């Protein structure tokens, strides 16, 4: 787990949630924020289950899915937190943004 990449991904996810001014973004910013903050503080250095990240539904299938950059930001963060982060996965999720975001 590359901690610097993980911190960058956590911050990117937080930034995009803060820019999107909708109730679901606010909810998802508050719910997973303790995990994001732990990453930014270097307190999560081992993989954990993606099921431990609140609001996953909103990012992948709910109202936040169409937000430009949201799928790739959440997916990079989620894959990294599970220990599955690779350059190939970054490219894959970046392509999802192009395909599914308006």
Phi and psi restraints in degrees (range 20) as a CNS / XPLOR table:
assign (resid 1 and name C) (resid 2 and name N)
       (resid 2 and name CA) (resid 2 and name C) 1.0 -83.9 20.0 2
assign (resid 2 and name N) (resid 2 and name CA)
       (resid 2 and name C) (resid 3 and name N) 1.0 107.6 20.0 2
assign (resid 2 and name C) (resid 3 and name N)
       (resid 3 and name CA) (resid 3 and name C) 1.0 -61.6 20.0 2
assign (resid 3 and name N) (resid 3 and name CA)
       (resid 3 and name C) (resid 4 and name N) 1.0 -38.4 20.0 2
assign (resid 3 and name C) (resid 4 and name N)
       (resid 4 and name CA) (resid 4 and name C) 1.0 -65.4 20.0 2
assign (resid 4 and name N) (resid 4 and name CA)
       (resid 4 and name C) (resid 5 and name N) 1.0 -40.3 20.0 2
assign (resid 4 and name C) (resid 5 and name N)
       (resid 5 and name CA) (resid 5 and name C) 1.0 -65.0 20.0 2
assign (resid 5 and name N) (resid 5 and name CA)
       (resid 5 and name C) (resid 6 and name N) 1.0 -41.7 20.0 2
assign (resid 5 and name C) (resid 6 and name N)
       (resid 6 and name CA) (resid 6 and name C) 1.0 -62.3 20.0 2
assign (resid 6 and name N) (resid 6 and name CA)
       (resid 6 and name C) (resid 7 and name N) 1.0 -42.8 20.0 2
assign (resid 6 and name C) (resid 7 and name N)
       (resid 7 and name CA) (resid 7 and name C) 1.0 -64.0 20.0 2
assign (resid 7 and name N) (resid 7 and name CA)
       (resid 7 and name C) (resid 8 and name N) 1.0 -40.9 20.0 2
assign (resid 7 and name C) (resid 8 and name N)
       (resid 8 and name CA) (resid 8 and name C) 1.0 -62.8 20.0 2
assign (resid 8 and name N) (resid 8 and name CA)
       (resid 8 and name C) (resid 9 and name N) 1.0 -40.3 20.0 2
assign (resid 8 and name C) (resid 9 and name N)
       (resid 9 and name CA) (resid 9 and name C) 1.0 -68.5 20.0 2
assign (resid 9 and name N) (resid 9 and name CA)
       (resid 9 and name C) (resid 10 and name N) 1.0 -40.0 20.0 2
assign (resid 9 and name C) (resid 10 and name N)
       (resid 10 and name CA) (resid 10 and name C) 1.0 -62.7 20.0 2
assign (resid 10 and name N) (resid 10 and name CA)
       (resid 10 and name C) (resid 11 and name N) 1.0 -43.6 20.0 2
assign (resid 10 and name C) (resid 11 and name N)
       (resid 11 and name CA) (resid 11 and name C) 1.0 -67.4 20.0 2
assign (resid 11 and name N) (resid 11 and name CA)
       (resid 11 and name C) (resid 12 and name N) 1.0 -38.9 20.0 2
assign (resid 11 and name C) (resid 12 and name N)
       (resid 12 and name CA) (resid 12 and name C) 1.0 -62.3 20.0 2
assign (resid 12 and name N) (resid 12 and name CA)
       (resid 12 and name C) (resid 13 and name N) 1.0 -40.7 20.0 2
assign (resid 12 and name C) (resid 13 and name N)
       (resid 13 and name CA) (resid 13 and name C) 1.0 -65.5 20.0 2
assign (resid 13 and name N) (resid 13 and name CA)
       (resid 13 and name C) (resid 14 and name N) 1.0 -45.0 20.0 2
assign (resid 13 and name C) (resid 14 and name N)
       (resid 14 and name CA) (resid 14 and name C) 1.0 -61.5 20.0 2
assign (resid 14 and name N) (resid 14 and name CA)
       (resid 14 and name C) (resid 15 and name N) 1.0 -43.7 20.0 2
assign (resid 14 and name C) (resid 15 and name N)
       (resid 15 and name CA) (resid 15 and name C) 1.0 -61.1 20.0 2
assign (resid 15 and name N) (resid 15 and name CA)
       (resid 15 and name C) (resid 16 and name N) 1.0 -44.9 20.0 2
assign (resid 15 and name C) (resid 16 and name N)
       (resid 16 and name CA) (resid 16 and name C) 1.0 -69.0 20.0 2
assign (resid 16 and name N) (resid 16 and name CA)
       (resid 16 and name C) (resid 17 and name N) 1.0 -34.6 20.0 2
assign (resid 16 and name C) (resid 17 and name N)
       (resid 17 and name CA) (resid 17 and name C) 1.0 -66.6 20.0 2
assign (resid 17 and name N) (resid 17 and name CA)
       (resid 17 and name C) (resid 18 and name N) 1.0 -38.0 20.0 2
assign (resid 17 and name C) (resid 18 and name N)
       (resid 18 and name CA) (resid 18 and name C) 1.0 -69.5 20.0 2
assign (resid 18 and name N) (resid 18 and name CA)
       (resid 18 and name C) (resid 19 and name N) 1.0 -30.2 20.0 2
assign (resid 18 and name C) (resid 19 and name N)
       (resid 19 and name CA) (resid 19 and name C) 1.0 -75.0 20.0 2
assign (resid 19 and name N) (resid 19 and name CA)
       (resid 19 and name C) (resid 20 and name N) 1.0 -31.3 20.0 2
assign (resid 19 and name C) (resid 20 and name N)
       (resid 20 and name CA) (resid 20 and name C) 1.0 -88.4 20.0 2
assign (resid 20 and name N) (resid 20 and name CA)
       (resid 20 and name C) (resid 21 and name N) 1.0 108.0 20.0 2
assign (resid 20 and name C) (resid 21 and name N)
       (resid 21 and name CA) (resid 21 and name C) 1.0 -92.5 20.0 2
assign (resid 21 and name N) (resid 21 and name CA)
       (resid 21 and name C) (resid 22 and name N) 1.0 75.2 20.0 2
assign (resid 21 and name C) (resid 22 and name N)
       (resid 22 and name CA) (resid 22 and name C) 1.0 -137.0 20.0 2
assign (resid 22 and name N) (resid 22 and name CA)
       (resid 22 and name C) (resid 23 and name N) 1.0 156.1 20.0 2
assign (resid 22 and name C) (resid 23 and name N)
       (resid 23 and name CA) (resid 23 and name C) 1.0 -56.9 20.0 2
assign (resid 23 and name N) (resid 23 and name CA)
       (resid 23 and name C) (resid 24 and name N) 1.0 -40.0 20.0 2
assign (resid 23 and name C) (resid 24 and name N)
       (resid 24 and name CA) (resid 24 and name C) 1.0 -67.3 20.0 2
assign (resid 24 and name N) (resid 24 and name CA)
       (resid 24 and name C) (resid 25 and name N) 1.0 -34.5 20.0 2
assign (resid 24 and name C) (resid 25 and name N)
       (resid 25 and name CA) (resid 25 and name C) 1.0 -67.2 20.0 2
assign (resid 25 and name N) (resid 25 and name CA)
       (resid 25 and name C) (resid 26 and name N) 1.0 -41.5 20.0 2
assign (resid 25 and name C) (resid 26 and name N)
       (resid 26 and name CA) (resid 26 and name C) 1.0 -61.9 20.0 2
assign (resid 26 and name N) (resid 26 and name CA)
       (resid 26 and name C) (resid 27 and name N) 1.0 -45.2 20.0 2
assign (resid 26 and name C) (resid 27 and name N)
       (resid 27 and name CA) (resid 27 and name C) 1.0 -59.7 20.0 2
assign (resid 27 and name N) (resid 27 and name CA)
       (resid 27 and name C) (resid 28 and name N) 1.0 -46.6 20.0 2
assign (resid 27 and name C) (resid 28 and name N)
       (resid 28 and name CA) (resid 28 and name C) 1.0 -72.6 20.0 2
assign (resid 28 and name N) (resid 28 and name CA)
       (resid 28 and name C) (resid 29 and name N) 1.0 -24.9 20.0 2
assign (resid 28 and name C) (resid 29 and name N)
       (resid 29 and name CA) (resid 29 and name C) 1.0 -71.2 20.0 2
assign (resid 29 and name N) (resid 29 and name CA)
       (resid 29 and name C) (resid 30 and name N) 1.0 -39.3 20.0 2
assign (resid 29 and name C) (resid 30 and name N)
       (resid 30 and name CA) (resid 30 and name C) 1.0 -76.0 20.0 2
assign (resid 30 and name N) (resid 30 and name CA)
       (resid 30 and name C) (resid 31 and name N) 1.0 -41.7 20.0 2
assign (resid 30 and name C) (resid 31 and name N)
       (resid 31 and name CA) (resid 31 and name C) 1.0 -67.0 20.0 2
assign (resid 31 and name N) (resid 31 and name CA)
       (resid 31 and name C) (resid 32 and name N) 1.0 -52.9 20.0 2
assign (resid 31 and name C) (resid 32 and name N)
       (resid 32 and name CA) (resid 32 and name C) 1.0 -86.2 20.0 2
assign (resid 32 and name N) (resid 32 and name CA)
       (resid 32 and name C) (resid 33 and name N) 1.0 -1.6 20.0 2
assign (resid 32 and name C) (resid 33 and name N)
       (resid 33 and name CA) (resid 33 and name C) 1.0 -57.0 20.0 2
assign (resid 33 and name N) (resid 33 and name CA)
       (resid 33 and name C) (resid 34 and name N) 1.0 -38.2 20.0 2
assign (resid 33 and name C) (resid 34 and name N)
       (resid 34 and name CA) (resid 34 and name C) 1.0 -58.1 20.0 2
assign (resid 34 and name N) (resid 34 and name CA)
       (resid 34 and name C) (resid 35 and name N) 1.0 -36.2 20.0 2
assign (resid 34 and name C) (resid 35 and name N)
       (resid 35 and name CA) (resid 35 and name C) 1.0 -69.8 20.0 2
assign (resid 35 and name N) (resid 35 and name CA)
       (resid 35 and name C) (resid 36 and name N) 1.0 -43.9 20.0 2
assign (resid 35 and name C) (resid 36 and name N)
       (resid 36 and name CA) (resid 36 and name C) 1.0 -60.3 20.0 2
assign (resid 36 and name N) (resid 36 and name CA)
       (resid 36 and name C) (resid 37 and name N) 1.0 -44.2 20.0 2
assign (resid 36 and name C) (resid 37 and name N)
       (resid 37 and name CA) (resid 37 and name C) 1.0 -63.9 20.0 2
assign (resid 37 and name N) (resid 37 and name CA)
       (resid 37 and name C) (resid 38 and name N) 1.0 -38.8 20.0 2
assign (resid 37 and name C) (resid 38 and name N)
       (resid 38 and name CA) (resid 38 and name C) 1.0 -62.3 20.0 2
assign (resid 38 and name N) (resid 38 and name CA)
       (resid 38 and name C) (resid 39 and name N) 1.0 -39.8 20.0 2
assign (resid 38 and name C) (resid 39 and name N)
       (resid 39 and name CA) (resid 39 and name C) 1.0 -63.6 20.0 2
assign (resid 39 and name N) (resid 39 and name CA)
       (resid 39 and name C) (resid 40 and name N) 1.0 -48.0 20.0 2
assign (resid 39 and name C) (resid 40 and name N)
       (resid 40 and name CA) (resid 40 and name C) 1.0 -62.3 20.0 2
assign (resid 40 and name N) (resid 40 and name CA)
       (resid 40 and name C) (resid 41 and name N) 1.0 -30.0 20.0 2
assign (resid 40 and name C) (resid 41 and name N)
       (resid 41 and name CA) (resid 41 and name C) 1.0 -87.0 20.0 2
assign (resid 41 and name N) (resid 41 and name CA)
       (resid 41 and name C) (resid 42 and name N) 1.0 0.7 20.0 2
assign (resid 41 and name C) (resid 42 and name N)
       (resid 42 and name CA) (resid 42 and name C) 1.0 75.6 20.0 2
assign (resid 42 and name N) (resid 42 and name CA)
       (resid 42 and name C) (resid 43 and name N) 1.0 20.9 20.0 2
assign (resid 42 and name C) (resid 43 and name N)
       (resid 43 and name CA) (resid 43 and name C) 1.0 -91.3 20.0 2
assign (resid 43 and name N) (resid 43 and name CA)
       (resid 43 and name C) (resid 44 and name N) 1.0 -15.7 20.0 2
assign (resid 43 and name C) (resid 44 and name N)
       (resid 44 and name CA) (resid 44 and name C) 1.0 -109.2 20.0 2
assign (resid 44 and name N) (resid 44 and name CA)
       (resid 44 and name C) (resid 45 and name N) 1.0 110.1 20.0 2
assign (resid 44 and name C) (resid 45 and name N)
       (resid 45 and name CA) (resid 45 and name C) 1.0 -123.8 20.0 2
assign (resid 45 and name N) (resid 45 and name CA)
       (resid 45 and name C) (resid 46 and name N) 1.0 -2.7 20.0 2
assign (resid 45 and name C) (resid 46 and name N)
       (resid 46 and name CA) (resid 46 and name C) 1.0 -120.8 20.0 2
assign (resid 46 and name N) (resid 46 and name CA)
       (resid 46 and name C) (resid 47 and name N) 1.0 148.7 20.0 2
assign (resid 46 and name C) (resid 47 and name N)
       (resid 47 and name CA) (resid 47 and name C) 1.0 -58.5 20.0 2
assign (resid 47 and name N) (resid 47 and name CA)
       (resid 47 and name C) (resid 48 and name N) 1.0 144.2 20.0 2
assign (resid 47 and name C) (resid 48 and name N)
       (resid 48 and name CA) (resid 48 and name C) 1.0 -130.9 20.0 2
assign (resid 48 and name N) (resid 48 and name CA)
       (resid 48 and name C) (resid 49 and name N) 1.0 166.6 20.0 2
assign (resid 48 and name C) (resid 49 and name N)
       (resid 49 and name CA) (resid 49 and name C) 1.0 -70.5 20.0 2
assign (resid 49 and name N) (resid 49 and name CA)
       (resid 49 and name C) (resid 50 and name N) 1.0 138.8 20.0 2
assign (resid 49 and name C) (resid 50 and name N)
       (resid 50 and name CA) (resid 50 and name C) 1.0 -62.2 20.0 2
assign (resid 50 and name N) (resid 50 and name CA)
       (resid 50 and name C) (resid 51 and name N) 1.0 -25.6 20.0 2
assign (resid 50 and name C) (resid 51 and name N)
       (resid 51 and name CA) (resid 51 and name C) 1.0 -63.6 20.0 2
assign (resid 51 and name N) (resid 51 and name CA)
       (resid 51 and name C) (resid 52 and name N) 1.0 -16.7 20.0 2
assign (resid 51 and name C) (resid 52 and name N)
       (resid 52 and name CA) (resid 52 and name C) 1.0 -84.7 20.0 2
assign (resid 52 and name N) (resid 52 and name CA)
       (resid 52 and name C) (resid 53 and name N) 1.0 -0.5 20.0 2
assign (resid 52 and name C) (resid 53 and name N)
       (resid 53 and name CA) (resid 53 and name C) 1.0 -97.5 20.0 2
assign (resid 53 and name N) (resid 53 and name CA)
       (resid 53 and name C) (resid 54 and name N) 1.0 111.9 20.0 2
assign (resid 53 and name C) (resid 54 and name N)
       (resid 54 and name CA) (resid 54 and name C) 1.0 -64.1 20.0 2
assign (resid 54 and name N) (resid 54 and name CA)
       (resid 54 and name C) (resid 55 and name N) 1.0 155.1 20.0 2
assign (resid 54 and name C) (resid 55 and name N)
       (resid 55 and name CA) (resid 55 and name C) 1.0 76.5 20.0 2
assign (resid 55 and name N) (resid 55 and name CA)
       (resid 55 and name C) (resid 56 and name N) 1.0 11.2 20.0 2
assign (resid 55 and name C) (resid 56 and name N)
       (resid 56 and name CA) (resid 56 and name C) 1.0 -52.0 20.0 2
assign (resid 56 and name N) (resid 56 and name CA)
       (resid 56 and name C) (resid 57 and name N) 1.0 -38.1 20.0 2
assign (resid 56 and name C) (resid 57 and name N)
       (resid 57 and name CA) (resid 57 and name C) 1.0 -58.5 20.0 2
assign (resid 57 and name N) (resid 57 and name CA)
       (resid 57 and name C) (resid 58 and name N) 1.0 -44.1 20.0 2
assign (resid 57 and name C) (resid 58 and name N)
       (resid 58 and name CA) (resid 58 and name C) 1.0 -61.6 20.0 2
assign (resid 58 and name N) (resid 58 and name CA)
       (resid 58 and name C) (resid 59 and name N) 1.0 -34.4 20.0 2
assign (resid 58 and name C) (resid 59 and name N)
       (resid 59 and name CA) (resid 59 and name C) 1.0 -75.0 20.0 2
assign (resid 59 and name N) (resid 59 and name CA)
       (resid 59 and name C) (resid 60 and name N) 1.0 -38.7 20.0 2
assign (resid 59 and name C) (resid 60 and name N)
       (resid 60 and name CA) (resid 60 and name C) 1.0 -98.0 20.0 2
assign (resid 60 and name N) (resid 60 and name CA)
       (resid 60 and name C) (resid 61 and name N) 1.0 -30.5 20.0 2
assign (resid 60 and name C) (resid 61 and name N)
       (resid 61 and name CA) (resid 61 and name C) 1.0 -132.4 20.0 2
assign (resid 61 and name N) (resid 61 and name CA)
       (resid 61 and name C) (resid 62 and name N) 1.0 -12.9 20.0 2
assign (resid 61 and name C) (resid 62 and name N)
       (resid 62 and name CA) (resid 62 and name C) 1.0 -95.3 20.0 2
assign (resid 62 and name N) (resid 62 and name CA)
       (resid 62 and name C) (resid 63 and name N) 1.0 -152.6 20.0 2
assign (resid 62 and name C) (resid 63 and name N)
       (resid 63 and name CA) (resid 63 and name C) 1.0 -69.4 20.0 2
assign (resid 63 and name N) (resid 63 and name CA)
       (resid 63 and name C) (resid 64 and name N) 1.0 -19.2 20.0 2
assign (resid 63 and name C) (resid 64 and name N)
       (resid 64 and name CA) (resid 64 and name C) 1.0 -86.8 20.0 2
assign (resid 64 and name N) (resid 64 and name CA)
       (resid 64 and name C) (resid 65 and name N) 1.0 -12.4 20.0 2
assign (resid 64 and name C) (resid 65 and name N)
       (resid 65 and name CA) (resid 65 and name C) 1.0 -55.8 20.0 2
assign (resid 65 and name N) (resid 65 and name CA)
       (resid 65 and name C) (resid 66 and name N) 1.0 -42.9 20.0 2
assign (resid 65 and name C) (resid 66 and name N)
       (resid 66 and name CA) (resid 66 and name C) 1.0 -75.6 20.0 2
assign (resid 66 and name N) (resid 66 and name CA)
       (resid 66 and name C) (resid 67 and name N) 1.0 -7.4 20.0 2
assign (resid 66 and name C) (resid 67 and name N)
       (resid 67 and name CA) (resid 67 and name C) 1.0 -67.1 20.0 2
assign (resid 67 and name N) (resid 67 and name CA)
       (resid 67 and name C) (resid 68 and name N) 1.0 125.0 20.0 2
assign (resid 67 and name C) (resid 68 and name N)
       (resid 68 and name CA) (resid 68 and name C) 1.0 -55.5 20.0 2
assign (resid 68 and name N) (resid 68 and name CA)
       (resid 68 and name C) (resid 69 and name N) 1.0 126.9 20.0 2
assign (resid 68 and name C) (resid 69 and name N)
       (resid 69 and name CA) (resid 69 and name C) 1.0 87.8 20.0 2
assign (resid 69 and name N) (resid 69 and name CA)
       (resid 69 and name C) (resid 70 and name N) 1.0 -11.2 20.0 2
assign (resid 69 and name C) (resid 70 and name N)
       (resid 70 and name CA) (resid 70 and name C) 1.0 -67.6 20.0 2
assign (resid 70 and name N) (resid 70 and name CA)
       (resid 70 and name C) (resid 71 and name N) 1.0 -44.8 20.0 2
assign (resid 70 and name C) (resid 71 and name N)
       (resid 71 and name CA) (resid 71 and name C) 1.0 -61.1 20.0 2
assign (resid 71 and name N) (resid 71 and name CA)
       (resid 71 and name C) (resid 72 and name N) 1.0 -47.5 20.0 2
assign (resid 71 and name C) (resid 72 and name N)
       (resid 72 and name CA) (resid 72 and name C) 1.0 -68.9 20.0 2
assign (resid 72 and name N) (resid 72 and name CA)
       (resid 72 and name C) (resid 73 and name N) 1.0 -36.4 20.0 2
assign (resid 72 and name C) (resid 73 and name N)
       (resid 73 and name CA) (resid 73 and name C) 1.0 -65.3 20.0 2
assign (resid 73 and name N) (resid 73 and name CA)
       (resid 73 and name C) (resid 74 and name N) 1.0 -47.2 20.0 2
assign (resid 73 and name C) (resid 74 and name N)
       (resid 74 and name CA) (resid 74 and name C) 1.0 -68.0 20.0 2
assign (resid 74 and name N) (resid 74 and name CA)
       (resid 74 and name C) (resid 75 and name N) 1.0 -42.7 20.0 2
assign (resid 74 and name C) (resid 75 and name N)
       (resid 75 and name CA) (resid 75 and name C) 1.0 -63.8 20.0 2
assign (resid 75 and name N) (resid 75 and name CA)
       (resid 75 and name C) (resid 76 and name N) 1.0 -41.7 20.0 2
assign (resid 75 and name C) (resid 76 and name N)
       (resid 76 and name CA) (resid 76 and name C) 1.0 -62.4 20.0 2
assign (resid 76 and name N) (resid 76 and name CA)
       (resid 76 and name C) (resid 77 and name N) 1.0 -44.5 20.0 2
assign (resid 76 and name C) (resid 77 and name N)
       (resid 77 and name CA) (resid 77 and name C) 1.0 -62.8 20.0 2
assign (resid 77 and name N) (resid 77 and name CA)
       (resid 77 and name C) (resid 78 and name N) 1.0 -48.4 20.0 2
assign (resid 77 and name C) (resid 78 and name N)
       (resid 78 and name CA) (resid 78 and name C) 1.0 -64.6 20.0 2
assign (resid 78 and name N) (resid 78 and name CA)
       (resid 78 and name C) (resid 79 and name N) 1.0 -43.4 20.0 2
assign (resid 78 and name C) (resid 79 and name N)
       (resid 79 and name CA) (resid 79 and name C) 1.0 -64.1 20.0 2
assign (resid 79 and name N) (resid 79 and name CA)
       (resid 79 and name C) (resid 80 and name N) 1.0 -39.3 20.0 2
assign (resid 79 and name C) (resid 80 and name N)
       (resid 80 and name CA) (resid 80 and name C) 1.0 -67.3 20.0 2
assign (resid 80 and name N) (resid 80 and name CA)
       (resid 80 and name C) (resid 81 and name N) 1.0 -40.2 20.0 2
assign (resid 80 and name C) (resid 81 and name N)
       (resid 81 and name CA) (resid 81 and name C) 1.0 -67.7 20.0 2
assign (resid 81 and name N) (resid 81 and name CA)
       (resid 81 and name C) (resid 82 and name N) 1.0 -26.7 20.0 2
assign (resid 81 and name C) (resid 82 and name N)
       (resid 82 and name CA) (resid 82 and name C) 1.0 -88.8 20.0 2
assign (resid 82 and name N) (resid 82 and name CA)
       (resid 82 and name C) (resid 83 and name N) 1.0 -5.8 20.0 2
assign (resid 82 and name C) (resid 83 and name N)
       (resid 83 and name CA) (resid 83 and name C) 1.0 84.3 20.0 2
assign (resid 83 and name N) (resid 83 and name CA)
       (resid 83 and name C) (resid 84 and name N) 1.0 19.6 20.0 2
assign (resid 83 and name C) (resid 84 and name N)
       (resid 84 and name CA) (resid 84 and name C) 1.0 -111.4 20.0 2
assign (resid 84 and name N) (resid 84 and name CA)
       (resid 84 and name C) (resid 85 and name N) 1.0 21.5 20.0 2
assign (resid 84 and name C) (resid 85 and name N)
       (resid 85 and name CA) (resid 85 and name C) 1.0 -77.4 20.0 2
assign (resid 85 and name N) (resid 85 and name CA)
       (resid 85 and name C) (resid 86 and name N) 1.0 125.2 20.0 2
assign (resid 85 and name C) (resid 86 and name N)
       (resid 86 and name CA) (resid 86 and name C) 1.0 -143.0 20.0 2
assign (resid 86 and name N) (resid 86 and name CA)
       (resid 86 and name C) (resid 87 and name N) 1.0 165.2 20.0 2
assign (resid 86 and name C) (resid 87 and name N)
       (resid 87 and name CA) (resid 87 and name C) 1.0 -62.6 20.0 2
assign (resid 87 and name N) (resid 87 and name CA)
       (resid 87 and name C) (resid 88 and name N) 1.0 -35.0 20.0 2
assign (resid 87 and name C) (resid 88 and name N)
       (resid 88 and name CA) (resid 88 and name C) 1.0 -65.4 20.0 2
assign (resid 88 and name N) (resid 88 and name CA)
       (resid 88 and name C) (resid 89 and name N) 1.0 -40.3 20.0 2
assign (resid 88 and name C) (resid 89 and name N)
       (resid 89 and name CA) (resid 89 and name C) 1.0 -67.5 20.0 2
assign (resid 89 and name N) (resid 89 and name CA)
       (resid 89 and name C) (resid 90 and name N) 1.0 -34.6 20.0 2
assign (resid 89 and name C) (resid 90 and name N)
       (resid 90 and name CA) (resid 90 and name C) 1.0 -61.3 20.0 2
assign (resid 90 and name N) (resid 90 and name CA)
       (resid 90 and name C) (resid 91 and name N) 1.0 -44.2 20.0 2
assign (resid 90 and name C) (resid 91 and name N)
       (resid 91 and name CA) (resid 91 and name C) 1.0 -65.1 20.0 2
assign (resid 91 and name N) (resid 91 and name CA)
       (resid 91 and name C) (resid 92 and name N) 1.0 -42.8 20.0 2
assign (resid 91 and name C) (resid 92 and name N)
       (resid 92 and name CA) (resid 92 and name C) 1.0 -58.9 20.0 2
assign (resid 92 and name N) (resid 92 and name CA)
       (resid 92 and name C) (resid 93 and name N) 1.0 -48.9 20.0 2
assign (resid 92 and name C) (resid 93 and name N)
       (resid 93 and name CA) (resid 93 and name C) 1.0 -73.4 20.0 2
assign (resid 93 and name N) (resid 93 and name CA)
       (resid 93 and name C) (resid 94 and name N) 1.0 -29.2 20.0 2
assign (resid 93 and name C) (resid 94 and name N)
       (resid 94 and name CA) (resid 94 and name C) 1.0 -63.8 20.0 2
assign (resid 94 and name N) (resid 94 and name CA)
       (resid 94 and name C) (resid 95 and name N) 1.0 -37.9 20.0 2
assign (resid 94 and name C) (resid 95 and name N)
       (resid 95 and name CA) (resid 95 and name C) 1.0 -67.6 20.0 2
assign (resid 95 and name N) (resid 95 and name CA)
       (resid 95 and name C) (resid 96 and name N) 1.0 -33.0 20.0 2
assign (resid 95 and name C) (resid 96 and name N)
       (resid 96 and name CA) (resid 96 and name C) 1.0 -62.2 20.0 2
assign (resid 96 and name N) (resid 96 and name CA)
       (resid 96 and name C) (resid 97 and name N) 1.0 -40.7 20.0 2
assign (resid 96 and name C) (resid 97 and name N)
       (resid 97 and name CA) (resid 97 and name C) 1.0 -58.6 20.0 2
assign (resid 97 and name N) (resid 97 and name CA)
       (resid 97 and name C) (resid 98 and name N) 1.0 -44.4 20.0 2
assign (resid 97 and name C) (resid 98 and name N)
       (resid 98 and name CA) (resid 98 and name C) 1.0 -64.0 20.0 2
assign (resid 98 and name N) (resid 98 and name CA)
       (resid 98 and name C) (resid 99 and name N) 1.0 -37.2 20.0 2
assign (resid 98 and name C) (resid 99 and name N)
       (resid 99 and name CA) (resid 99 and name C) 1.0 -77.7 20.0 2
assign (resid 99 and name N) (resid 99 and name CA)
       (resid 99 and name C) (resid 100 and name N) 1.0 -40.4 20.0 2
assign (resid 99 and name C) (resid 100 and name N)
       (resid 100 and name CA) (resid 100 and name C) 1.0 -107.6 20.0 2
assign (resid 100 and name N) (resid 100 and name CA)
       (resid 100 and name C) (resid 101 and name N) 1.0 -18.2 20.0 2
assign (resid 100 and name C) (resid 101 and name N)
       (resid 101 and name CA) (resid 101 and name C) 1.0 -82.6 20.0 2
assign (resid 101 and name N) (resid 101 and name CA)
       (resid 101 and name C) (resid 102 and name N) 1.0 147.5 20.0 2
